[in-house]
Amino acid sequence: MYRNPFQIPSDYNGFGCVLSAPMPDAHITVKFVSRDGPAGRAGLKVNDSIVGINDADTTSMSLDDVQNIFKRTYLSFLHGQDSSVSLNVLRRKRQHVTRF
């Protein structure tokens, strides 16, 4: 499917990525990454599966739970507080850790 590179997806978040949950109890999947956003600069890629956030397993988390963690982190950044998040990512059956 063609995506206009100048069109920002409606579910885009402040970290520069779009996430989806394909089905209940499945890992959260990255569907879009802005190269210039924090997620792109941290090395997150399309089709990465987020299996952990800040050392917490995401298996039982909903998409809303994960988005809320991202929002709280972004609000902390806006208020000058610690704003980093650590993601455990499954990419092509290999686990990676990225921080942004």
Backbone as a ProteinNet text record, in pm:
[ID]
protein_1_A
[PRIMARY]
MYRNPFQIPSDYNGFGCVLSAPMPDAHITVKFVSRDGPAGRAGLKVNDSIVGINDADTTSMSLDDVQNIFKRTYLSFLHGQDSSVSLNVLRRKRQHVTRF
[TERTIARY]
84.4	0	89	59.8	136.8	99.4	197.7	173.3	240.2	162	214.8	315.7	441.2	541.6	516.4	429	399.5	273.3	207.4	84.9	119.9	76.7	102.6	-16.6	5.5	-105.6	-181.3	-310.3	-393.6	-358.7	-299.9	-265.2	-115.9	-52.1	88.7	103	209.8	230	354.6	379.4	490.5	627.4	634.6	763	801	714.1	747.3	719.6	613.9	579.4	429.8	381.6	243.5	249.4	171.6	168.6	33.9	31	-96.1	-89.2	-206.5	-218.5	-303.4	-241.2	-314	-427.2	-411.2	-517	-489.8	-590.9	-567.6	-456.9	-380.4	-270.1	-157.6	-152	-40.3	48.3	172.4	263.1	221.2	251.4	227.8	328	280.8	363.6	378.9	497.7	524.9	481.1	394.7	341.8	398.6	452.7	509.4	615.1	725.7	831	877.6	879.3	936	1086.6	1163	1309.7	1362.7	1295.8	1345	1290	1198.6	1141.1	1229.3	1198.2	1276.7	1282.7	1172.6	1171	1264.8	1262	1350	1495.8	1525.6	1664.4	1714.5	1623.2	1662.2	1675.7	1636.1	1653.1	1529.5	1413.3	1290.2	1255.2	1206.1	1175.1	1032.9	976.6	845	848.4	743.8	724.8	798.8	867.8	922.7	806.8	824.7	725.5	781.2	703	744.9	707.1	807.7	783.5	804.8	863.1	883.8	902.4	855.4	874.5	923.8	1039.2	1097.2	1098.2	1143.6	1155.8	1022.8	911.6	780.9	739.1	693.3	645.8	517.4	508.8	391.2	282.8	305.2	209.2	68.5	58.4	-74.5	-119.6	-40.2	-77.3	-160.1	-254.5	-331.9	-257.7	-304.1	-246.8	-262.6	-377	-399.1	-298.1	-267.8	-168.7	-33.7	8.4	138	136.5	29.5	19.4	22.1	-41	-40.4	100	179.2	318.2	393.7	373.6	438.2	393.4	264	212.3	268.6	272.7	328.3	475.6	548.9	689.9	705.5	621.6	626.9	591.6	490.5	453.5	565.8	634.2	749.1	856.8	879.7	977.6	938.2	810.8	763.5	781	777.3	791.9	935.4	1029.8	1170.2	1211	1130.2	1162	1224.7	1270.5	1326.6	1225.5	1267.3	1172.1	1215.6	1304.1	1348.7	1259.5	1253	1179.3	1267.7	1270.5	1350.2	1254.5	1276.9	1191.1	1269.9	1211	1263	1185.4	1259.1	1197.7	1236.2	1138.7	1163.1	1163.3	1277.3	1292.7	1349.3	1270.4	1313.6	1361.1	1283.6	1306.8	1430.6	1485.9	1599.5	1557.7	1594.5	1554.8	1660	1611.4	1696.6	1642.2	1728.7	1685.6	1721.4	1623.1	1646.9	1594.9	1657.1	1619.8	1604.5	1492.2	1473.8	1386.8
-117.7	0	124.2	218.2	341.7	435.5	493.7	592.2	722.9	828.1	959.5	997.2	1023.9	1051	1179.8	1265.9	1391.2	1383	1270.3	1251.1	1185.8	1248.4	1193.8	1107.6	981.3	894	949.4	926.7	981.8	923.1	803.5	742.5	759	853.1	886.6	941.6	902.9	954.9	1043.5	1107.6	1200	1135.2	1002.3	933.4	906.9	940.7	922.8	783.5	720.4	587.9	563.6	465	418.6	273.2	239.3	103.7	40.2	-92.1	-163.9	-292.5	-342.1	-471.2	-558.1	-650.1	-728.4	-812.9	-860.1	-938.3	-939.8	-970.7	-975.4	-1074.1	-1040.5	-1123.5	-1140.7	-1052.3	-1052.3	-932.8	-939.8	-828.5	-706	-590.8	-464.4	-456.5	-417	-414.7	-271.5	-239	-107.3	-107.9	-13.2	-7.7	107.3	208.6	324.1	385.6	429.2	497.3	618.1	732.7	852.5	849.1	858.5	853.9	963.7	1078.9	1194	1201.2	1112.5	1112.6	1035.5	1044.5	971.4	820.6	761.1	616.4	579.5	656.4	630.3	649.4	755.6	780.3	671.5	609.8	502.8	368	361.8	238	150.4	198	120.7	106.9	-9.7	-36.1	-89.2	-67.7	-121.4	-273	-328.7	-471.8	-520.5	-432.3	-471.4	-503.8	-603.1	-635.9	-589.2	-511.6	-462.3	-567.7	-633	-742	-699	-580.9	-529.9	-379.8	-315	-171.4	-150.3	-86.6	-59	-184.6	-294.5	-424	-490.4	-439.8	-503.5	-574.7	-698.6	-777.7	-714.6	-700.1	-637.2	-736.4	-865	-966.3	-939.3	-896.5	-873.5	-727.6	-644.4	-504.1	-484.9	-393.5	-356.9	-246.8	-218.2	-108.6	22.1	41.3	161.8	170.7	58.2	57.1	107.4	56.4	94	241.2	283.4	424.3	515.9	474.8	556.3	568.8	462.2	470.2	571.3	566.7	661.5	804.1	823.6	958	1011.1	926.7	970.7	1008.2	930.7	959.7	1092.2	1116.1	1241.1	1360.2	1346	1453.7	1481.1	1376.5	1395.3	1477	1445.6	1521.3	1668.3	1696.3	1834.4	1910.5	1837.9	1900.1	1892.3	1853.8	1852.5	1737.6	1632.7	1517	1407.3	1299.6	1185.7	1139.7	1131.5	1101.3	986.2	902.7	792	670.3	589.3	463.4	356.3	238.9	128	23.8	-11.8	-109.4	-236	-350	-478.5	-510.6	-528.6	-542.2	-675.4	-743	-866.5	-831.1	-857.3	-825.6	-948	-1002.2	-1122.7	-1232.4	-1254.2	-1360.6	-1337.5	-1216.8	-1183.2	-1065.3	-1070.9	-966.6	-855.8	-730.7	-612.4	-522.8	-440.6	-341.1	-204.5	-115.3	21	118.1	232.2	331.7	466.4	530.7	667.4	745.9
0	0	0	-87.2	-96.9	16	79.6	185.7	143.1	140.7	109.3	218.1	183.1	286.4	363.7	316	383.8	468.5	465.5	543	676.1	784.7	917.5	957.3	991.7	1030.8	1151.3	1156.6	1264	1400.6	1404.9	1533	1566.8	1503.4	1527.3	1668.4	1738.4	1874.2	1878.8	1990.2	2005	1995.6	1995	1984.4	1839.7	1747.4	1606.9	1555	1606.5	1556.9	1572	1498.5	1509.5	1552.4	1654.1	1707.4	1679.8	1674.4	1661.5	1741.7	1774.6	1842.7	1752.2	1679.8	1580.4	1637.6	1761.2	1826.1	1975.9	2055.9	2201.1	2236.3	2340	2388.8	2286.8	2187.8	2092.7	2125.7	2084.7	2110.8	2031.2	2086.1	2018	1903.1	1784.9	1665.2	1614.4	1567.7	1510.5	1364.3	1327.4	1190.8	1109.6	1175.5	1106.2	1195.8	1137.9	1213.8	1133.6	1197	1137	1159.2	1051.9	1064.2	1155	1154.7	1230.2	1372.2	1408.1	1542.6	1639.3	1768	1868.2	1841.8	1798.6	1773.7	1659.2	1551.4	1438.5	1473.2	1549.1	1589.9	1684.9	1761.2	1854	1783.1	1656.2	1580.6	1570.5	1616.1	1603.1	1455.6	1416.5	1276.1	1260.8	1142.5	1109.1	1125.5	1181.5	1209.3	1333.1	1404.8	1534	1627.8	1712.3	1816	1949.5	2022	2152.8	2255.9	2312.7	2408	2552.2	2571.9	2707.1	2706.5	2812.6	2831.4	2973.4	2985.9	3118.2	3205.7	3148.7	3217.7	3251.4	3199.7	3220.9	3092.3	3105.7	2992.3	2937.4	2806.1	2745.7	2704.1	2727.9	2683.9	2735.3	2861.2	2918.2	2905	2837	2819.4	2693.9	2702.2	2583.6	2508.6	2388.9	2312.2	2390.1	2454.7	2535.6	2650.2	2714.6	2823	2772.2	2657.6	2601.1	2559	2494.3	2453.3	2575.2	2685.6	2807	2866	2858.6	2904.6	2819.1	2688	2598.5	2630.8	2653	2683.7	2814.7	2918.7	3047.3	3032.4	2954.1	2931.6	2859.1	2759.1	2683.6	2773.7	2858.4	2950.7	3050.4	3095.3	3183.8	3114.1	2987.4	2908.2	2902.6	2876.9	2867.4	2999	3110.6	3241.6	3294.9	3209.1	3247.3	3337	3343.7	3427.5	3341.5	3407.2	3334.5	3230.9	3106.5	3000.2	2910.5	2959.4	2875	2896.2	2792.8	2799.6	2736.1	2796.6	2745.5	2687.3	2561.9	2494.7	2464.5	2495.4	2448.9	2322.4	2214.5	2082.9	2021.7	1964.6	1890.9	1742.1	1677.6	1536	1466.5	1376.8	1303.3	1396.5	1501.5	1599.4	1686.2	1684.5	1771.1	1858	1984.2	2077.8	2083.2	2082.2	2090.4	2200.9	2257	2354.9	2297	2299.1	2252	2356.7	2364.1	2464.9	2398.3	2426.7	2378.1	2470
[MASK]
++++++++++++++++++++++++++++++++++++++++++++++++++++++++++++++++++++++++++++++++++++++++++++++++++++

